[in-house]
Amino acid sequence: MFDSDRSARNRRIRYGLMLVVAFLAGLSIGARAFMNTQPRAWLNVTSCSGRCYRTSDIAGLVASAGLVNAPGWVPQVVRESDKCLAVPYPRKGRHLHLVFFPKRDIRDITDLTAEDQPYVMDCFAIMRAIVSEQNLTDYRVYTNGPGEQEISVLHFHLVEW
């Protein structure tokens, strides 16, 4: 009886230690993934005062962490540099529609700083190259404000008309 109690106790201790190790590993991975993102308010479930996360905010945070820390994992990359990434717009249309993401966590134009300039300019340089290569003449380049963004991270659309 005594040996079975000790054995059960040892299994519980091992299980508890595995949970602690898994928690610490997840915490470390999460900290690494989000360390280069802009600080955002914590989720507030009782009183938001306009600071609650929306689905687009969470999508933007995850997209930004992925672009900054794991850009090689982004599917269907059309063009990439060390500062910008271009992918096709996910909803197919008749015309060319590409989306350009600076590889820096910038939520929207109001968050731009002088340090962001190389990332934004690199996106425009890639756009210029694509426009030249495709001989585009009827196109539009735009970005959406925070209320119109499907993902809350600065990105630019290049659309052929």
PyRosetta script that sets phi, psi and omega in degrees:
from pyrosetta import init, pose_from_sequence

init()
pose = pose_from_sequence("MFDSDRSARNRRIRYGLMLVVAFLAGLSIGARAFMNTQPRAWLNVTSCSGRCYRTSDIAGLVASAGLVNAPGWVPQVVRESDKCLAVPYPRKGRHLHLVFFPKRDIRDITDLTAEDQPYVMDCFAIMRAIVSEQNLTDYRVYTNGPGEQEISVLHFHLVEW")
pose.set_psi(1, -41.9)
pose.set_omega(1, -177.8)
pose.set_phi(2, -64.6)
pose.set_psi(2, -40.8)
pose.set_omega(2, -179.8)
pose.set_phi(3, -66.9)
pose.set_psi(3, -37.6)
pose.set_omega(3, 179.4)
pose.set_phi(4, -69.5)
pose.set_psi(4, -35.4)
pose.set_omega(4, 175.7)
pose.set_phi(5, -64.7)
pose.set_psi(5, -43.0)
pose.set_omega(5, 179.0)
pose.set_phi(6, -64.6)
pose.set_psi(6, -40.9)
pose.set_omega(6, 179.3)
pose.set_phi(7, -63.4)
pose.set_psi(7, -44.9)
pose.set_omega(7, 178.2)
pose.set_phi(8, -63.7)
pose.set_psi(8, -41.3)
pose.set_omega(8, 178.2)
pose.set_phi(9, -62.6)
pose.set_psi(9, -42.8)
pose.set_omega(9, 178.7)
pose.set_phi(10, -63.4)
pose.set_psi(10, -39.2)
pose.set_omega(10, 177.3)
pose.set_phi(11, -63.4)
pose.set_psi(11, -41.9)
pose.set_omega(11, 178.3)
pose.set_phi(12, -64.1)
pose.set_psi(12, -40.3)
pose.set_omega(12, 178.8)
pose.set_phi(13, -65.4)
pose.set_psi(13, -45.2)
pose.set_omega(13, 178.0)
pose.set_phi(14, -61.4)
pose.set_psi(14, -44.1)
pose.set_omega(14, 179.0)
pose.set_phi(15, -61.6)
pose.set_psi(15, -44.7)
pose.set_omega(15, 178.3)
pose.set_phi(16, -62.3)
pose.set_psi(16, -42.0)
pose.set_omega(16, 178.1)
pose.set_phi(17, -65.0)
pose.set_psi(17, -39.3)
pose.set_omega(17, 177.4)
pose.set_phi(18, -62.9)
pose.set_psi(18, -39.8)
pose.set_omega(18, 177.6)
pose.set_phi(19, -64.1)
pose.set_psi(19, -42.8)
pose.set_omega(19, 178.9)
pose.set_phi(20, -63.1)
pose.set_psi(20, -44.7)
pose.set_omega(20, 179.3)
pose.set_phi(21, -63.1)
pose.set_psi(21, -43.7)
pose.set_omega(21, 178.7)
pose.set_phi(22, -62.6)
pose.set_psi(22, -41.6)
pose.set_omega(22, 178.2)
pose.set_phi(23, -62.2)
pose.set_psi(23, -46.7)
pose.set_omega(23, -179.7)
pose.set_phi(24, -65.4)
pose.set_psi(24, -37.4)
pose.set_omega(24, 176.7)
pose.set_phi(25, -64.4)
pose.set_psi(25, -44.9)
pose.set_omega(25, 177.7)
pose.set_phi(26, -63.0)
pose.set_psi(26, -40.9)
pose.set_omega(26, 177.6)
pose.set_phi(27, -62.7)
pose.set_psi(27, -42.4)
pose.set_omega(27, 178.9)
pose.set_phi(28, -65.5)
pose.set_psi(28, -44.4)
pose.set_omega(28, 179.6)
pose.set_phi(29, -64.2)
pose.set_psi(29, -44.2)
pose.set_omega(29, 178.5)
pose.set_phi(30, -63.5)
pose.set_psi(30, -41.5)
pose.set_omega(30, 178.5)
pose.set_phi(31, -62.9)
pose.set_psi(31, -41.8)
pose.set_omega(31, 179.0)
pose.set_phi(32, -65.4)
pose.set_psi(32, -42.5)
pose.set_omega(32, -176.7)
pose.set_phi(33, -65.3)
pose.set_psi(33, -35.3)
pose.set_omega(33, -173.9)
pose.set_phi(34, -106.9)
pose.set_psi(34, 10.2)
pose.set_omega(34, -175.6)
pose.set_phi(35, -70.6)
pose.set_psi(35, -22.7)
pose.set_omega(35, -179.7)
pose.set_phi(36, -102.6)
pose.set_psi(36, 20.2)
pose.set_omega(36, 178.7)
pose.set_phi(37, -101.3)
pose.set_psi(37, 160.1)
pose.set_omega(37, 178.1)
pose.set_phi(38, -69.8)
pose.set_psi(38, 144.2)
pose.set_omega(38, 175.9)
pose.set_phi(39, -61.9)
pose.set_psi(39, 137.6)
pose.set_omega(39, 177.6)
pose.set_phi(40, -128.0)
pose.set_psi(40, 154.5)
pose.set_omega(40, 179.1)
pose.set_phi(41, -65.3)
pose.set_psi(41, 147.2)
pose.set_omega(41, 175.9)
pose.set_phi(42, -69.8)
pose.set_psi(42, 156.2)
pose.set_omega(42, 176.2)
pose.set_phi(43, -59.5)
pose.set_psi(43, 134.3)
pose.set_omega(43, 179.1)
pose.set_phi(44, -122.9)
pose.set_psi(44, 116.1)
pose.set_omega(44, -175.0)
pose.set_phi(45, -94.7)
pose.set_psi(45, -13.2)
pose.set_omega(45, -177.2)
pose.set_phi(46, -99.6)
pose.set_psi(46, -46.2)
pose.set_omega(46, -178.3)
pose.set_phi(47, -144.3)
pose.set_psi(47, 108.5)
pose.set_omega(47, -173.0)
pose.set_phi(48, -81.8)
pose.set_psi(48, -40.4)
pose.set_omega(48, -174.7)
pose.set_phi(49, 51.4)
pose.set_psi(49, 40.8)
pose.set_omega(49, 178.1)
pose.set_phi(50, 78.1)
pose.set_psi(50, 7.7)
pose.set_omega(50, -176.3)
pose.set_phi(51, -111.7)
pose.set_psi(51, 9.4)
pose.set_omega(51, 179.3)
pose.set_phi(52, -73.4)
pose.set_psi(52, 149.8)
pose.set_omega(52, 174.8)
pose.set_phi(53, -72.8)
pose.set_psi(53, 140.0)
pose.set_omega(53, 169.8)
pose.set_phi(54, -103.6)
pose.set_psi(54, 169.8)
pose.set_omega(54, 177.7)
pose.set_phi(55, -57.4)
pose.set_psi(55, -39.5)
pose.set_omega(55, -179.6)
pose.set_phi(56, -65.4)
pose.set_psi(56, -32.8)
pose.set_omega(56, 177.7)
pose.set_phi(57, -66.8)
pose.set_psi(57, -44.3)
pose.set_omega(57, 179.7)
pose.set_phi(58, -66.2)
pose.set_psi(58, -43.1)
pose.set_omega(58, 177.5)
pose.set_phi(59, -61.3)
pose.set_psi(59, -40.1)
pose.set_omega(59, 178.5)
pose.set_phi(60, -65.2)
pose.set_psi(60, -40.9)
pose.set_omega(60, 178.8)
pose.set_phi(61, -63.6)
pose.set_psi(61, -45.3)
pose.set_omega(61, 179.3)
pose.set_phi(62, -66.8)
pose.set_psi(62, -44.0)
pose.set_omega(62, 178.8)
pose.set_phi(63, -61.8)
pose.set_psi(63, -43.5)
pose.set_omega(63, -180.0)
pose.set_phi(64, -62.9)
pose.set_psi(64, -44.7)
pose.set_omega(64, 178.5)
pose.set_phi(65, -61.3)
pose.set_psi(65, -39.6)
pose.set_omega(65, 178.2)
pose.set_phi(66, -67.5)
pose.set_psi(66, -43.5)
pose.set_omega(66, -180.0)
pose.set_phi(67, -64.7)
pose.set_psi(67, -39.9)
pose.set_omega(67, -177.2)
pose.set_phi(68, -76.2)
pose.set_psi(68, -42.3)
pose.set_omega(68, -170.9)
pose.set_phi(69, -102.7)
pose.set_psi(69, -22.5)
pose.set_omega(69, -177.4)
pose.set_phi(70, -143.4)
pose.set_psi(70, 56.2)
pose.set_omega(70, -176.0)
pose.set_phi(71, -63.0)
pose.set_psi(71, -25.4)
pose.set_omega(71, 179.2)
pose.set_phi(72, -68.3)
pose.set_psi(72, -12.5)
pose.set_omega(72, -179.4)
pose.set_phi(73, -91.4)
pose.set_psi(73, -5.3)
pose.set_omega(73, -178.5)
pose.set_phi(74, -75.7)
pose.set_psi(74, 126.0)
pose.set_omega(74, -177.5)
pose.set_phi(75, -78.6)
pose.set_psi(75, 157.6)
pose.set_omega(75, 172.6)
pose.set_phi(76, 56.8)
pose.set_psi(76, 40.6)
pose.set_omega(76, 179.6)
pose.set_phi(77, -69.8)
pose.set_psi(77, 127.1)
pose.set_omega(77, 178.5)
pose.set_phi(78, -86.4)
pose.set_psi(78, -42.7)
pose.set_omega(78, -179.8)
pose.set_phi(79, -152.7)
pose.set_psi(79, 145.4)
pose.set_omega(79, -179.3)
pose.set_phi(80, -148.3)
pose.set_psi(80, 143.4)
pose.set_omega(80, 171.6)
pose.set_phi(81, -130.1)
pose.set_psi(81, -173.8)
pose.set_omega(81, 178.4)
pose.set_phi(82, -74.9)
pose.set_psi(82, -11.3)
pose.set_omega(82, -177.5)
pose.set_phi(83, -121.1)
pose.set_psi(83, -8.4)
pose.set_omega(83, -175.3)
pose.set_phi(84, -150.2)
pose.set_psi(84, 153.1)
pose.set_omega(84, -179.9)
pose.set_phi(85, -137.5)
pose.set_psi(85, 135.0)
pose.set_omega(85, 178.9)
pose.set_phi(86, -118.9)
pose.set_psi(86, 132.2)
pose.set_omega(86, 179.2)
pose.set_phi(87, -134.1)
pose.set_psi(87, 158.2)
pose.set_omega(87, 174.4)
pose.set_phi(88, -68.1)
pose.set_psi(88, 147.4)
pose.set_omega(88, 174.3)
pose.set_phi(89, -63.2)
pose.set_psi(89, 135.0)
pose.set_omega(89, -172.3)
pose.set_phi(90, -65.2)
pose.set_psi(90, -26.3)
pose.set_omega(90, 178.9)
pose.set_phi(91, -95.8)
pose.set_psi(91, 114.1)
pose.set_omega(91, -175.9)
pose.set_phi(92, -67.8)
pose.set_psi(92, 139.5)
pose.set_omega(92, 175.2)
pose.set_phi(93, -130.8)
pose.set_psi(93, -171.0)
pose.set_omega(93, -179.6)
pose.set_phi(94, -77.7)
pose.set_psi(94, -27.2)
pose.set_omega(94, -171.5)
pose.set_phi(95, -111.6)
pose.set_psi(95, 170.9)
pose.set_omega(95, 174.5)
pose.set_phi(96, -63.4)
pose.set_psi(96, 131.0)
pose.set_omega(96, 176.8)
pose.set_phi(97, -147.0)
pose.set_psi(97, 106.6)
pose.set_omega(97, -179.8)
pose.set_phi(98, -114.6)
pose.set_psi(98, 152.2)
pose.set_omega(98, 178.6)
pose.set_phi(99, -121.7)
pose.set_psi(99, 131.9)
pose.set_omega(99, -176.0)
pose.set_phi(100, -113.8)
pose.set_psi(100, 125.8)
pose.set_omega(100, -178.6)
pose.set_phi(101, -115.9)
pose.set_psi(101, 120.6)
pose.set_omega(101, 169.5)
pose.set_phi(102, -63.9)
pose.set_psi(102, 140.5)
pose.set_omega(102, 179.7)
pose.set_phi(103, -84.3)
pose.set_psi(103, 54.2)
pose.set_omega(103, 178.2)
pose.set_phi(104, -150.7)
pose.set_psi(104, 143.4)
pose.set_omega(104, -178.0)
pose.set_phi(105, -76.9)
pose.set_psi(105, 101.8)
pose.set_omega(105, 177.0)
pose.set_phi(106, -130.3)
pose.set_psi(106, 119.9)
pose.set_omega(106, -175.9)
pose.set_phi(107, -72.8)
pose.set_psi(107, -45.0)
pose.set_omega(107, 178.8)
pose.set_phi(108, -163.0)
pose.set_psi(108, -177.9)
pose.set_omega(108, -175.4)
pose.set_phi(109, -58.3)
pose.set_psi(109, -32.5)
pose.set_omega(109, -178.3)
pose.set_phi(110, -68.5)
pose.set_psi(110, -15.4)
pose.set_omega(110, 178.9)
pose.set_phi(111, -95.1)
pose.set_psi(111, 0.4)
pose.set_omega(111, -178.2)
pose.set_phi(112, -64.2)
pose.set_psi(112, 139.5)
pose.set_omega(112, 174.9)
pose.set_phi(113, -128.5)
pose.set_psi(113, 172.5)
pose.set_omega(113, 178.8)
pose.set_phi(114, -60.8)
pose.set_psi(114, -32.8)
pose.set_omega(114, 179.9)
pose.set_phi(115, -68.3)
pose.set_psi(115, -18.8)
pose.set_omega(115, -179.7)
pose.set_phi(116, -83.2)
pose.set_psi(116, -15.3)
pose.set_omega(116, -173.8)
pose.set_phi(117, -53.4)
pose.set_psi(117, -46.2)
pose.set_omega(117, -179.4)
pose.set_phi(118, -60.8)
pose.set_psi(118, -32.3)
pose.set_omega(118, -178.8)
pose.set_phi(119, -72.7)
pose.set_psi(119, -44.2)
pose.set_omega(119, 179.5)
pose.set_phi(120, -67.8)
pose.set_psi(120, -44.0)
pose.set_omega(120, -179.7)
pose.set_phi(121, -64.0)
pose.set_psi(121, -35.0)
pose.set_omega(121, 177.9)
pose.set_phi(122, -65.3)
pose.set_psi(122, -37.7)
pose.set_omega(122, 175.7)
pose.set_phi(123, -61.5)
pose.set_psi(123, -42.4)
pose.set_omega(123, 179.1)
pose.set_phi(124, -68.7)
pose.set_psi(124, -32.3)
pose.set_omega(124, 176.2)
pose.set_phi(125, -65.8)
pose.set_psi(125, -40.1)
pose.set_omega(125, 177.0)
pose.set_phi(126, -66.6)
pose.set_psi(126, -40.5)
pose.set_omega(126, 176.4)
pose.set_phi(127, -59.3)
pose.set_psi(127, -46.0)
pose.set_omega(127, -179.8)
pose.set_phi(128, -58.1)
pose.set_psi(128, -44.1)
pose.set_omega(128, 179.8)
pose.set_phi(129, -62.2)
pose.set_psi(129, -42.8)
pose.set_omega(129, 180.0)
pose.set_phi(130, -67.0)
pose.set_psi(130, -42.5)
pose.set_omega(130, 177.9)
pose.set_phi(131, -59.3)
pose.set_psi(131, -43.3)
pose.set_omega(131, 179.5)
pose.set_phi(132, -66.6)
pose.set_psi(132, -46.8)
pose.set_omega(132, -179.2)
pose.set_phi(133, -61.7)
pose.set_psi(133, -38.4)
pose.set_omega(133, -177.4)
pose.set_phi(134, -88.6)
pose.set_psi(134, -2.2)
pose.set_omega(134, -176.9)
pose.set_phi(135, 52.8)
pose.set_psi(135, 44.9)
pose.set_omega(135, -178.8)
pose.set_phi(136, -79.1)
pose.set_psi(136, 137.7)
pose.set_omega(136, 174.6)
pose.set_phi(137, -124.1)
pose.set_psi(137, -30.5)
pose.set_omega(137, 179.0)
pose.set_phi(138, -107.3)
pose.set_psi(138, 91.7)
pose.set_omega(138, -177.8)
pose.set_phi(139, -147.0)
pose.set_psi(139, 164.9)
pose.set_omega(139, 177.8)
pose.set_phi(140, -134.7)
pose.set_psi(140, 141.4)
pose.set_omega(140, 173.1)
pose.set_phi(141, -119.0)
pose.set_psi(141, 127.8)
pose.set_omega(141, -179.7)
pose.set_phi(142, -151.7)
pose.set_psi(142, 164.3)
pose.set_omega(142, 171.1)
pose.set_phi(143, -133.0)
pose.set_psi(143, 153.2)
pose.set_omega(143, 179.5)
pose.set_phi(144, -99.6)
pose.set_psi(144, 148.8)
pose.set_omega(144, 173.8)
pose.set_phi(145, -74.6)
pose.set_psi(145, 170.6)
pose.set_omega(145, -175.1)
pose.set_phi(146, -56.1)
pose.set_psi(146, -33.9)
pose.set_omega(146, -179.8)
pose.set_phi(147, -73.7)
pose.set_psi(147, -15.7)
pose.set_omega(147, -178.0)
pose.set_phi(148, -109.0)
pose.set_psi(148, -6.7)
pose.set_omega(148, -176.6)
pose.set_phi(149, -77.1)
pose.set_psi(149, 134.9)
pose.set_omega(149, 172.8)
pose.set_phi(150, -78.4)
pose.set_psi(150, -30.4)
pose.set_omega(150, 171.9)
pose.set_phi(151, -128.6)
pose.set_psi(151, 131.2)
pose.set_omega(151, -175.0)
pose.set_phi(152, -83.8)
pose.set_psi(152, 71.9)
pose.set_omega(152, 172.5)
pose.set_phi(153, -148.5)
pose.set_psi(153, 140.1)
pose.set_omega(153, -177.7)
pose.set_phi(154, -61.1)
pose.set_psi(154, 129.2)
pose.set_omega(154, 175.8)
pose.set_phi(155, -152.8)
pose.set_psi(155, 158.0)
pose.set_omega(155, -177.2)
pose.set_phi(156, -122.1)
pose.set_psi(156, 142.4)
pose.set_omega(156, 177.6)
pose.set_phi(157, -105.4)
pose.set_psi(157, 135.4)
pose.set_omega(157, 170.4)
pose.set_phi(158, -116.3)
pose.set_psi(158, 114.4)
pose.set_omega(158, -175.0)
pose.set_phi(159, -123.9)
pose.set_psi(159, 128.6)
pose.set_omega(159, 174.2)
pose.set_phi(160, -86.9)
pose.set_psi(160, 136.9)
pose.set_omega(160, 179.5)
pose.set_phi(161, -97.3)
pose.dump_pdb("model.pdb")
